[in-house]
Every structure is written in C-alpha cells, then in structure tokens.
Amino acid sequence: MTTLLDTINGPDDLQSLTVDQLTQLAEDIRQTITHSVSRTGGHLASNLGVVELTIAMHRAFDFHRDRLLWDVGHQCYAHKILTGRRKMFERLRQEDGLSGFPSPAESDCDVFTVGHAGTSIATALGMALGAEHNGTDEKIVALVGDASIVNGLSFEALNNISLVKRQLLIVLNDNSMAIDVTQGAMAGFLSRVRLSHTYEDIRKTTNRMLEHLPLIGRRMEETLENVKKTLRMAISPSRLFESLNIAYFGPVDGHDIASLIDLFKALSELDRPALLHVYTKKGKGFTPADDNPCKYHSTGPFELNGESETPTGGERTFTEAFGEGLAELAGRDDKIIAITAAMPDGTGLAKFRRRFKNRYYDVGIAESVAVDMAAGMAKQGLKPFVCIYSTFLQRSIDQIFQEASLQNLPVVFCIDRAGAVGNDGPTHHGLWDIGYLRIWPNVVIAAPADEWELHRSLELAARSDSPFVIRYPKDTVPAESYSSQIPYQIGKSAVLREGDSDFVLVALGWPVGQALQAAEQLEQDGLSVTVVNARFAKPLDEALLEWFRMGKTVISIEDHGIAAGFGSALLEKATETARKENDEQFLDSIGRTVLLGAGDVYLPAAKRSKQLFWMKNTADQIVETVKCLKYQPEKVDS
C-alpha cells in the first residue's frame, strides 16, 4: 500500500501539503524509522522525538541553500528520509549504506560529519560570521539538545554569540534526556521550567508569540519587547539566554507542526541571534521507546510485535564483565569512585550505580570535567575510575595531560569501545587512544585479552600510584583465560605458545584470541609460530626485544591504528635499542617487522567483523600475512 511518505522525494514536496497531511507524514516517518532500526539497530528514541520538528524546519527553510547544523547528529533520521535518502534508509548503518549520522558525502543538506556533542552552536557561529564576511543571506540554524547545550563548548559558543550581527537561530530541543536522564544544574533548571508549564500554558505561549510575529515592517527592538511583555513565567530561561545577548522564545510544543512552521518562518526574519525552546518527547510513537527512552537511545536489532518488542540475544561483553568487576572491587575498597559522562548503561556502570550511589557521579556530556574532577578526588586520596568511550575521551586530551599525567595522579581511565566499533562508523571508532595516551610520562596502558585479565587489570589499577588506562572493545569477552597461569604484572607480557619457526605473533588485547586461532591453523599447515600476549602498550616489556635479537620476524597485531599504536611503540623501542647495541641481526629483524592494524584512513560503517578484516586482525588474515611473509615476502604490505 502506498503511503504519503512514498510521494516525498525531497523537501520541495512538503510545500503543497496541508497540516493534516504533514501530521500523517510524521506518522509514516516514525513507522519507517522504527521498522528500519528494528532490523539494523541505531538511535531510535531520539529520532522518534524530533519528527515534527524536522518536518517543520524543512517546510520553513531550504537546506539546500540554508544551513542546518546538527548537534551529535544521532537525531537526523527524519532529515535523511526527507532529503532524498528514503530509498536507502533500509541500509541505515550498513556497509555501503547510509551513515547513522549527518554526512556531507550523502547530501548537500548535511553540512558537517558529526557524532560528538556540543559542536552545533560553535560551528553555526562560525558559519554565520562567514556569511557576514561573504555578504550572503543564507539562514543558519543550529539544533541542540538540552543535554548538549550544557557541554562546555556550547557555553563557550554562547558566550561569543554577540559577535554575530545577523540571523542565527538556535533550536533547543528539550526532552529532559541525554542517553540517560540529563545531569547538572542547567538540566535541573530546564526541568523546573518544563514542570512549571501545562500543555495549555505552552499553547498560550505559542499563540502569544505568533501574535507579535512575523516581524516584517516592525522594528526588532519593539517586537522583542512586546513578546517579552506577553510571556511572564514563574521560572523563565529568557533571563539566562538574553544575558548572553540571545533573544529567547518559548517554550513551545515541539510536536505542533503548524505552529512550528509559523514560528520558524517568522524567526528566520530576525536580524540577530535567537533561541527557540521546544519541548519534545523522546521515543514518541513507539510505546517501548516512549516508556524507556534510555534503553532505546541506541539499540541493536530487535523483533517488532505490534507495540511490543523482543530484543535479540547476545553473548557476554567486555562491558558487562567490566561493570561486574568494578562493582565487586568497590565492595572491597570504599575509596573507589566511578565517574561517567552521560553513559551509565553504555559503560556498564548500572550495577555500580545501584550498589554505591554515594560513590557514583554522572557529570553529563562533559568529559573534560570528568577527568579534572577525578584528578581532584585522587589528590584527596580517593581512587577515581573514569569510565568513558574511547571516542569521547578524546575530548579530554588536555585534562589527561595537565591534571592526570603531569601531576602523576592515580586516576584510572576505563576506556570502553576501544578499537573498531562497527556500524556507528568513523565518529565513534576508538582507534587512536593508545597514540594520544602513550606519549605522556607516568601513564600505564593495559589491554586485557579476556575477562580474567580485565579483572586483574582493575585490581592493579586500584593499587596504582600513577594514571592507569584499561582499554577494551565493543565485543564479546572470552570467558576462559588465555594465560591465567602466568602472573599479571605491569609491563610484563605472556608467551602463550612457543613455535620453532622464525615467526612471532605479538598481539595486544582482543586480537590475542585471533592470533592463537591463526597459530593453530598454521600448525595444521606445518608452520609452528610463537604467540605472545603483550598485555600492556605501556610500559613495553623488555622481553619483547629478545625476539628481534634472535632474528625472528615479528608481526604485531592490535585493534588500533598503526600510526602511534602499539606496534609503532614496539618498533621505536626496538630501533633505539638496536642502535645502541649495533647488532646487525637485531636491525635485520626490525626491517622485517609487520604491523597489523587500522591504516591511515577513517574506517566506514560496517560490521565490526568486517572492519577487523580490513585491519588484518582476523585469524584468517593473520594466517595469510604469515604465509605471504614465508613464501612471497615482497608482497606483504603492513
């Protein structure tokens, strides 16, 4: 059966539709998003909440020419569907399909490839200033959520908004949710504003605003003053934003398409920055997501059954093993503190939060604050564990350097999603953390290969007097230990299998299991190789240099980028040592070393297994590499 959505091939097709038809279109889009995400996984609740808002923006603006800046970007699905990508939407977050985030490579309606919070207002500020310099009149719109506007970068941009002397509209999408309930004083303030208004209050506010808009032929100052006089609220955010020289409008209903269209058209005529505060409901239209927006912020595939759902089953993950391990450790040590940045469930801290409420802190989307807060706690003798995805920890590089490494404080960084992450793609890969962490003194970097090592690394970290990093992937965790019979010590590797050939596989973290599988396959082909579990990217085990001294061909394997990664660190150390020892066999071995990991590219969205294949991290790829070195060494490219 043909739906109204089937007739929409681009934003221009919205212009002739009635409000009733646009309302029906919103329902069609919600059904399309829900069914697609049930098959591919993705960000469901946030996208269901902004459908009417997105339709209204596209009705009022022309984003082929005007500019729409998304914050984070995980709420852009309706936007993609409306901008000519509807037929590709069933391949959302798939290899060679649509990105789950805005992508200029897909459409001229996407301005930036984004995936991190706090960027939209700052980039919109830059684009507005650029338009001033160029003398162009395109409209600039930044869409930011209530969780992202509390980000430090957002506040810095707001602080500089008075630089703009032209139109710039900030749409504050307020749903009281980030990935979890939004944290902090700003969130609490917005929540009080929300609770102080009934739906009737919001409707009256909208009507009063529309009485004084549009602004054609009317002086800006007079219009804004009239609007302010009509909106006398018990708790008003207008004072906050207007103190930053931003005209504030709202709050209004983010699901009222007709009013939103009128407001957007009127506000597009303003010749100064303005903020429209809209209320939306995360998960709207799909009962499970409506009831539990945290769970459906980002979900894997699930089975639809009317208004219910059945999630697909899964094996035990590193995240789950970490969460249980930290909670168990905290039960024995009351100085252990857990800190996260709006990711309690994603980082596995739900159990810790339930058991130790007074030792758990969620700072919201403010990773740099999380690190500095941890440094302060460490200075007071506590043992803070900062639990953040690798991709988001990048936002704290200066704080890790300045407050943790330079001060040599025992802050523990628990880095989830280290390595390739799969369908979220290049904005979310954790392929660079070793590179930006190993350059600083005092930092220990552990990469456990299984659950036993993960728990041992937590215990070592709790006893450490220096910054301690534990990195682990978004993947299943091996239940059986590869090396529990070998003591787990800082900077010490473990030889798991000794072979009689010239080849040594030195693997770090998750790839250890693949290296062992590769060794078994090679054994069947009559080639016996040595397998070493490096365990630590820093400090490196001096014993690893013995393989070079013996003239072996070393193959390093890591779920990380080759540049500045573990293999690079190993080569640096080997080269420095060989130069001092002036050993020709040592130098010759270095020249035959092969590094397996991510190359100098951004890996596109695909299944994690495919990305690991591209990185030559799978057992079959390792086998192929060894055989090429053995029989066709000139064809090997690391």
GIQUIBEL-V858438 format. One record per backbone hydrogen bond with DSSP energy under -0.5 kcal/mol. NH is the residue of the N-H (numbers start at 1). CO is the residue of the C=O. E is the energy in kcal/mol with one decimal. If there is no record, write none. Layout:
# GIQUIBEL-V858438
nh:NH co:CO e:E
nh:NH co:CO e:E
This chain:
# GIQUIBEL-V858438
nh:6 co:3 e:-0.7
nh:7 co:4 e:-1.6
nh:8 co:5 e:-1.9
nh:9 co:7 e:-0.8
nh:13 co:10 e:-1.6
nh:14 co:11 e:-1.9
nh:15 co:12 e:-1.2
nh:17 co:14 e:-1.4
nh:22 co:18 e:-2.4
nh:23 co:19 e:-2.2
nh:24 co:20 e:-2.1
nh:25 co:21 e:-2.6
nh:26 co:22 e:-2.1
nh:27 co:23 e:-1.4
nh:28 co:24 e:-2.3
nh:29 co:25 e:-2.6
nh:30 co:26 e:-2.2
nh:31 co:27 e:-2.2
nh:32 co:28 e:-2.2
nh:33 co:29 e:-2.8
nh:34 co:30 e:-2.7
nh:35 co:31 e:-2.4
nh:36 co:32 e:-2.3
nh:37 co:33 e:-2.8
nh:38 co:34 e:-1.8
nh:39 co:35 e:-0.8
nh:39 co:36 e:-1.0
nh:40 co:36 e:-2.4
nh:41 co:37 e:-2.6
nh:42 co:299 e:-2.8
nh:44 co:42 e:-0.9
nh:44 co:296 e:-0.9
nh:45 co:296 e:-3.0
nh:48 co:44 e:-2.2
nh:49 co:45 e:-1.3
nh:50 co:47 e:-0.8
nh:51 co:48 e:-0.6
nh:54 co:50 e:-2.4
nh:55 co:51 e:-2.5
nh:56 co:52 e:-2.6
nh:57 co:53 e:-2.1
nh:58 co:54 e:-2.2
nh:59 co:55 e:-1.7
nh:60 co:56 e:-1.9
nh:61 co:57 e:-2.5
nh:63 co:61 e:-0.6
nh:65 co:62 e:-1.7
nh:66 co:62 e:-4.3
nh:67 co:139 e:-3.1
nh:69 co:67 e:-0.5
nh:69 co:141 e:-3.2
nh:70 co:68 e:-0.6
nh:71 co:143 e:-1.4
nh:72 co:70 e:-0.5
nh:72 co:116 e:-1.3
nh:73 co:71 e:-2.8
nh:76 co:73 e:-1.1
nh:80 co:76 e:-2.3
nh:81 co:77 e:-2.4
nh:82 co:78 e:-2.1
nh:83 co:79 e:-0.8
nh:83 co:80 e:-0.8
nh:84 co:81 e:-0.6
nh:85 co:80 e:-1.6
nh:86 co:81 e:-0.6
nh:88 co:85 e:-0.6
nh:89 co:85 e:-0.6
nh:89 co:86 e:-1.3
nh:91 co:88 e:-2.2
nh:92 co:89 e:-1.6
nh:93 co:98 e:-3.2
nh:94 co:91 e:-1.7
nh:97 co:94 e:-2.4
nh:98 co:88 e:-0.5
nh:98 co:91 e:-1.0
nh:106 co:103 e:-2.1
nh:107 co:103 e:-1.2
nh:110 co:107 e:-1.4
nh:111 co:68 e:-0.6
nh:111 co:109 e:-0.5
nh:114 co:102 e:-0.6
nh:114 co:112 e:-0.8
nh:119 co:116 e:-0.6
nh:123 co:119 e:-2.4
nh:124 co:120 e:-2.5
nh:125 co:121 e:-2.4
nh:126 co:122 e:-1.9
nh:127 co:123 e:-2.3
nh:128 co:124 e:-2.6
nh:129 co:125 e:-2.2
nh:130 co:126 e:-2.2
nh:131 co:127 e:-2.4
nh:132 co:128 e:-2.0
nh:133 co:129 e:-2.2
nh:134 co:130 e:-2.3
nh:135 co:131 e:-1.3
nh:136 co:131 e:-1.8
nh:141 co:67 e:-2.8
nh:142 co:169 e:-2.8
nh:143 co:69 e:-2.7
nh:144 co:142 e:-0.6
nh:144 co:171 e:-2.7
nh:146 co:173 e:-1.7
nh:149 co:145 e:-2.1
nh:151 co:148 e:-1.8
nh:155 co:151 e:-2.0
nh:156 co:152 e:-2.3
nh:157 co:153 e:-2.2
nh:158 co:154 e:-2.6
nh:159 co:155 e:-2.1
nh:160 co:156 e:-0.7
nh:160 co:157 e:-1.0
nh:161 co:158 e:-1.3
nh:163 co:160 e:-1.8
nh:164 co:161 e:-1.9
nh:168 co:272 e:-0.8
nh:169 co:140 e:-2.6
nh:170 co:168 e:-0.5
nh:170 co:274 e:-2.9
nh:171 co:142 e:-3.4
nh:171 co:169 e:-0.6
nh:172 co:170 e:-0.7
nh:172 co:276 e:-2.5
nh:173 co:144 e:-2.8
nh:173 co:171 e:-0.9
nh:174 co:172 e:-1.0
nh:174 co:278 e:-2.9
nh:175 co:173 e:-0.8
nh:178 co:180 e:-3.6
nh:182 co:176 e:-1.1
nh:188 co:184 e:-2.3
nh:189 co:185 e:-2.5
nh:190 co:186 e:-2.6
nh:191 co:187 e:-2.3
nh:192 co:188 e:-2.1
nh:193 co:189 e:-2.0
nh:194 co:190 e:-2.4
nh:195 co:191 e:-2.6
nh:196 co:192 e:-1.5
nh:197 co:194 e:-1.4
nh:202 co:198 e:-2.0
nh:203 co:199 e:-2.4
nh:204 co:200 e:-2.3
nh:205 co:201 e:-2.5
nh:206 co:202 e:-2.5
nh:207 co:203 e:-2.4
nh:208 co:204 e:-2.6
nh:209 co:205 e:-2.2
nh:210 co:206 e:-2.5
nh:211 co:207 e:-1.5
nh:212 co:208 e:-0.8
nh:212 co:209 e:-1.0
nh:213 co:209 e:-0.6
nh:218 co:215 e:-2.5
nh:223 co:219 e:-2.3
nh:224 co:220 e:-2.6
nh:225 co:221 e:-2.1
nh:226 co:222 e:-2.1
nh:227 co:223 e:-2.3
nh:228 co:224 e:-2.4
nh:229 co:225 e:-2.0
nh:230 co:226 e:-1.3
nh:230 co:227 e:-0.5
nh:231 co:227 e:-0.9
nh:231 co:228 e:-0.6
nh:232 co:230 e:-0.8
nh:233 co:231 e:-0.8
nh:239 co:236 e:-0.6
nh:241 co:237 e:-2.0
nh:242 co:238 e:-3.0
nh:243 co:239 e:-1.5
nh:244 co:241 e:-1.1
nh:245 co:242 e:-1.6
nh:246 co:241 e:-1.7
nh:247 co:245 e:-0.5
nh:247 co:273 e:-1.8
nh:249 co:275 e:-2.6
nh:251 co:277 e:-0.6
nh:252 co:277 e:-2.2
nh:254 co:252 e:-0.6
nh:254 co:279 e:-3.0
nh:256 co:253 e:-1.2
nh:257 co:255 e:-1.1
nh:260 co:256 e:-2.3
nh:261 co:257 e:-2.5
nh:262 co:258 e:-1.9
nh:263 co:259 e:-2.6
nh:264 co:260 e:-2.9
nh:265 co:261 e:-2.4
nh:266 co:262 e:-2.3
nh:267 co:263 e:-3.1
nh:268 co:264 e:-1.6
nh:269 co:266 e:-1.7
nh:270 co:267 e:-1.3
nh:274 co:168 e:-2.5
nh:275 co:247 e:-3.2
nh:276 co:170 e:-2.7
nh:277 co:249 e:-3.0
nh:277 co:275 e:-0.6
nh:278 co:172 e:-2.6
nh:278 co:276 e:-0.7
nh:279 co:252 e:-3.0
nh:280 co:174 e:-1.7
nh:280 co:278 e:-0.5
nh:282 co:280 e:-0.6
nh:283 co:45 e:-2.4
nh:284 co:281 e:-1.6
nh:286 co:283 e:-1.7
nh:289 co:286 e:-0.6
nh:290 co:286 e:-2.7
nh:291 co:287 e:-2.9
nh:292 co:288 e:-1.9
nh:296 co:292 e:-1.6
nh:297 co:294 e:-1.3
nh:299 co:42 e:-2.9
nh:302 co:38 e:-1.9
nh:303 co:310 e:-2.7
nh:305 co:308 e:-2.0
nh:308 co:305 e:-1.7
nh:310 co:303 e:-1.9
nh:312 co:301 e:-1.3
nh:318 co:475 e:-2.1
nh:321 co:317 e:-2.3
nh:322 co:318 e:-2.8
nh:323 co:319 e:-2.7
nh:324 co:320 e:-2.2
nh:325 co:321 e:-2.2
nh:326 co:322 e:-3.0
nh:327 co:323 e:-1.9
nh:328 co:324 e:-2.3
nh:329 co:325 e:-2.2
nh:330 co:326 e:-2.7
nh:331 co:327 e:-1.4
nh:332 co:328 e:-0.5
nh:332 co:329 e:-1.3
nh:333 co:329 e:-0.8
nh:336 co:333 e:-1.4
nh:337 co:383 e:-2.0
nh:338 co:359 e:-2.7
nh:339 co:385 e:-2.6
nh:340 co:361 e:-2.5
nh:341 co:387 e:-0.6
nh:342 co:340 e:-0.5
nh:347 co:343 e:-1.8
nh:348 co:345 e:-1.4
nh:349 co:344 e:-2.4
nh:350 co:344 e:-0.6
nh:353 co:349 e:-3.0
nh:354 co:350 e:-1.9
nh:355 co:351 e:-2.1
nh:356 co:352 e:-3.0
nh:359 co:356 e:-1.7
nh:360 co:357 e:-1.1
nh:361 co:338 e:-2.3
nh:363 co:340 e:-2.3
nh:363 co:361 e:-0.5
nh:366 co:364 e:-2.6
nh:370 co:366 e:-1.9
nh:371 co:367 e:-1.9
nh:372 co:368 e:-2.2
nh:373 co:369 e:-2.9
nh:374 co:370 e:-2.0
nh:375 co:371 e:-2.1
nh:376 co:372 e:-2.1
nh:377 co:373 e:-2.2
nh:378 co:374 e:-2.8
nh:379 co:375 e:-2.1
nh:380 co:376 e:-0.9
nh:380 co:377 e:-0.6
nh:381 co:378 e:-1.7
nh:382 co:377 e:-2.3
nh:383 co:335 e:-2.8
nh:385 co:337 e:-3.2
nh:386 co:384 e:-0.6
nh:386 co:412 e:-3.6
nh:387 co:339 e:-3.2
nh:387 co:385 e:-0.7
nh:388 co:386 e:-0.7
nh:388 co:414 e:-1.5
nh:390 co:416 e:-2.6
nh:393 co:389 e:-2.0
nh:394 co:390 e:-1.0
nh:395 co:392 e:-1.6
nh:396 co:393 e:-2.4
nh:397 co:394 e:-1.2
nh:400 co:396 e:-2.6
nh:401 co:397 e:-2.1
nh:402 co:398 e:-3.2
nh:403 co:399 e:-2.0
nh:404 co:399 e:-1.0
nh:404 co:400 e:-0.6
nh:405 co:400 e:-3.2
nh:406 co:401 e:-2.8
nh:408 co:404 e:-0.7
nh:408 co:405 e:-0.8
nh:409 co:404 e:-2.2
nh:411 co:409 e:-2.4
nh:412 co:384 e:-2.5
nh:413 co:411 e:-0.5
nh:413 co:468 e:-3.0
nh:414 co:386 e:-2.9
nh:414 co:412 e:-0.7
nh:415 co:413 e:-0.9
nh:415 co:470 e:-3.0
nh:416 co:388 e:-0.9
nh:416 co:414 e:-0.9
nh:418 co:415 e:-0.5
nh:418 co:472 e:-2.5
nh:419 co:430 e:-2.9
nh:425 co:422 e:-1.7
nh:428 co:425 e:-2.0
nh:429 co:425 e:-0.7
nh:430 co:419 e:-3.2
nh:436 co:432 e:-1.9
nh:437 co:433 e:-1.4
nh:438 co:434 e:-2.8
nh:440 co:437 e:-1.2
nh:443 co:440 e:-0.9
nh:444 co:467 e:-2.1
nh:445 co:538 e:-3.2
nh:446 co:444 e:-0.5
nh:446 co:469 e:-3.3
nh:447 co:535 e:-2.7
nh:451 co:478 e:-1.9
nh:454 co:450 e:-2.1
nh:455 co:451 e:-2.4
nh:456 co:452 e:-2.1
nh:457 co:453 e:-2.7
nh:458 co:454 e:-1.7
nh:459 co:455 e:-1.9
nh:460 co:456 e:-2.5
nh:461 co:457 e:-2.5
nh:462 co:458 e:-2.2
nh:463 co:459 e:-1.0
nh:463 co:460 e:-0.6
nh:464 co:460 e:-0.7
nh:464 co:461 e:-0.9
nh:468 co:411 e:-2.2
nh:469 co:444 e:-3.3
nh:470 co:413 e:-3.0
nh:471 co:446 e:-2.4
nh:472 co:415 e:-2.2
nh:475 co:473 e:-1.4
nh:477 co:316 e:-2.0
nh:486 co:483 e:-2.1
nh:487 co:485 e:-0.5
nh:489 co:487 e:-0.8
nh:492 co:489 e:-1.9
nh:494 co:533 e:-2.4
nh:496 co:494 e:-0.7
nh:496 co:531 e:-2.2
nh:497 co:531 e:-1.6
nh:499 co:497 e:-0.5
nh:501 co:528 e:-1.8
nh:504 co:553 e:-2.5
nh:505 co:530 e:-3.5
nh:506 co:504 e:-0.7
nh:506 co:555 e:-2.7
nh:507 co:505 e:-0.7
nh:507 co:532 e:-2.6
nh:508 co:557 e:-2.2
nh:509 co:447 e:-0.7
nh:511 co:508 e:-0.8
nh:512 co:509 e:-2.2
nh:513 co:510 e:-1.2
nh:514 co:510 e:-0.5
nh:515 co:511 e:-2.5
nh:516 co:512 e:-2.1
nh:517 co:513 e:-2.0
nh:518 co:514 e:-2.5
nh:519 co:515 e:-2.2
nh:520 co:516 e:-2.0
nh:521 co:517 e:-2.1
nh:522 co:518 e:-2.6
nh:523 co:519 e:-2.1
nh:524 co:520 e:-1.6
nh:525 co:521 e:-0.8
nh:526 co:523 e:-1.7
nh:527 co:522 e:-2.8
nh:528 co:526 e:-0.5
nh:529 co:527 e:-0.6
nh:530 co:503 e:-2.3
nh:531 co:497 e:-2.8
nh:532 co:505 e:-3.2
nh:533 co:494 e:-3.3
nh:534 co:507 e:-3.0
nh:534 co:532 e:-0.8
nh:536 co:534 e:-2.4
nh:537 co:445 e:-2.2
nh:538 co:445 e:-1.3
nh:544 co:541 e:-1.7
nh:545 co:542 e:-1.6
nh:546 co:543 e:-1.2
nh:547 co:544 e:-0.9
nh:548 co:544 e:-0.5
nh:548 co:545 e:-0.6
nh:549 co:545 e:-2.0
nh:550 co:546 e:-2.0
nh:551 co:548 e:-1.7
nh:552 co:547 e:-2.4
nh:553 co:502 e:-3.8
nh:554 co:552 e:-0.8
nh:555 co:504 e:-2.8
nh:556 co:554 e:-0.5
nh:556 co:594 e:-2.3
nh:557 co:506 e:-2.2
nh:558 co:596 e:-1.7
nh:559 co:508 e:-0.5
nh:560 co:558 e:-1.4
nh:561 co:431 e:-2.3
nh:562 co:598 e:-3.2
nh:565 co:562 e:-1.7
nh:569 co:565 e:-2.1
nh:570 co:566 e:-2.5
nh:571 co:567 e:-2.4
nh:572 co:568 e:-2.4
nh:573 co:569 e:-2.3
nh:574 co:570 e:-2.6
nh:575 co:571 e:-2.9
nh:576 co:572 e:-2.3
nh:577 co:573 e:-2.2
nh:578 co:574 e:-2.9
nh:579 co:575 e:-2.2
nh:580 co:576 e:-1.5
nh:581 co:577 e:-2.3
nh:582 co:578 e:-2.0
nh:583 co:578 e:-0.9
nh:584 co:582 e:-0.6
nh:587 co:583 e:-2.4
nh:588 co:584 e:-2.7
nh:589 co:585 e:-2.1
nh:590 co:586 e:-2.0
nh:591 co:587 e:-1.8
nh:592 co:588 e:-0.7
nh:592 co:589 e:-1.0
nh:593 co:590 e:-1.4
nh:594 co:554 e:-2.2
nh:596 co:556 e:-2.8
nh:596 co:594 e:-0.5
nh:597 co:595 e:-0.5
nh:598 co:560 e:-2.5
nh:601 co:599 e:-2.1
nh:603 co:601 e:-0.7
nh:610 co:607 e:-0.7
nh:611 co:607 e:-2.1
nh:612 co:608 e:-2.6
nh:613 co:609 e:-1.5
nh:614 co:610 e:-2.3
nh:615 co:611 e:-1.7
nh:616 co:613 e:-1.5
nh:617 co:612 e:-2.9
nh:618 co:612 e:-0.5
nh:622 co:618 e:-2.5
nh:623 co:619 e:-2.6
nh:624 co:620 e:-2.3
nh:625 co:621 e:-2.3
nh:626 co:622 e:-2.4
nh:627 co:623 e:-2.5
nh:628 co:624 e:-2.2
nh:629 co:625 e:-2.2
nh:630 co:626 e:-2.1
nh:631 co:627 e:-2.8
nh:632 co:628 e:-2.5
nh:635 co:632 e:-2.4
nh:636 co:633 e:-1.2
